[in-house]
Amino acid sequence: MTRRKLQVHAAQIAVLIFVFGGWQLFTTLKIVDPFFFGKPSGIVSQAVSWVRHGTSFGSIWLQIETTMEEAVLGFIIGVAGGIVVGVLLGQVRFLSEVLSPYIKAVNALPRIVLGTLFIIMLGLGMSSKVVLAAFLVFFVVFFNAYQGVREVDGNLINNARVLGASRMQLVRNVVIPSAMTWIIASLHVAFGFAVIGAVVGEVLGAQHGLGVLITDSANNFNADGVFAGMIIIGALALVAEWLISLLERRVLAWRPQMATEASAV
Amino acid sequence: MTVEPGEFCAVVGPSGCGKSTTLTLVAGLDQASEGTVAVGGQPVTGIGRGTSFMFQTDALLPWKTVLGNVAMGPLFRGVPKKQALTDARDWLRMVGLTGFEDHHPHQLSGGMRKRVALAAALINEPSILLMDEPFGALDVQTKAIMSNELLTLWDQSRPSVIFVTHDLEEAIALADKVVVMTAGPGTVKAVFDIDLPRPRGSVQEIRFGQRFTELHHEIWESLRDEVTRAYARTSALAGPVPAVEEVPS
């Protein structure tokens, strides 16, 4: 078992060395032009220089903070909205029948393009990015919450009703905990969408943020800068993913063990 | 079909004859399209306060602890939390589950989960207890133990019970009255009074008594036709119907 694990980790490191080593090798030997394709050592030195000397838009920490603040705010608003609307529509059949064609229509819109609209409406500040991130997150969480509410075991509902549960008690004690499995599963994807919303919003137009840094690097043909920005965003998303897994383990602690194995993948 | 206060009534009949539906009507979970259901002389229009229901499949909330599941009924009805938890502990002691308060349902065996469900149903002190094949999924030994416990607990508060099952032996061992339903349009075919004395003692042993065998024979005569007819309907395309002759034991 541990031997197997060791082998897996060793192979993982080998893949990493192969990819980045090959990249470094090919660009150093000028088989691939580092001007267009960047270079691992260049990416590292670009990141170090951002940390030491700052960027053209202020310190690197300010960019990270801006992007994260937008993503986290958008995430919270989108998740809250998605859960509330999802549970409401899952519970009230009339509402869901009235609204479902509109929700499908809005969901079918190219939502990234809406980012330009939000910038027109809300300006270059943070609010337009928060709204875009929240918008992307909302739909992911909404569809999961709605489905989760619809899949609640009818037996559990009937049992609680006979025991004397009111509508609100039913929602709080049976419907929401039951849909929680679905909702939590959507959060992993949802945070990714929140970051996409924030970064795309910044690419479309902003004063600060990692998206601005990336567009600026791209405009200056600084491939290393684009990669460095990407890697920073990726690392931040991984940290967030880890935090969500912690939350998942806490909220769904009642589940039998097998669930944790699935989340390890 | 009438069930007197404090009477233990078992309902047997072929699959699909509407035994379970009858229970949901009495509970007020569904409305009857024809005919009426009355509890205590009043027609049923919604979920009544004096009714508890024990389902065929597990209806425990998997994310709540055993204690939380049992305390749910009183909490829904506005009993203060402290009182509800104390009552729940008492009931868990009565079904022999002291020490398992903080376990989750998936950590328990099938029989233990049924005990929790029984405690959760009885804690509301129902005047009517509806049971839909509650022990159907249990193995034979566990089922016998649970039946004995059910009789003991029932004897303490004597709610009216409607117990749906397709196990005729279980029905006779537990009930004061066995109702046989017809196949297809589910109507009452016959009602048999079970004149076995109470307390009945162990349900494993009662079935060897002479009177038990007589009753079993008599009710099976009535049930057999319905079972054959229901079987014929479901396997009409599958060829000739074998006659059901043997009394299953």
Interface residues (C-beta under 8 A of the other chain):
Chain A: N155 L156 N158 N159 A160 R161 V162 L163 G164 A165 S166 Q169 N173 V174 P177 S178 M180 L252 W254 R255 P256
Chain B: T24 A27 L29 I47 R49 T51 S52 F53 F55 T57 D58 A59 L61 P62 W63 K64 M72 G73 F76 R77 H104 H106 A120 N124
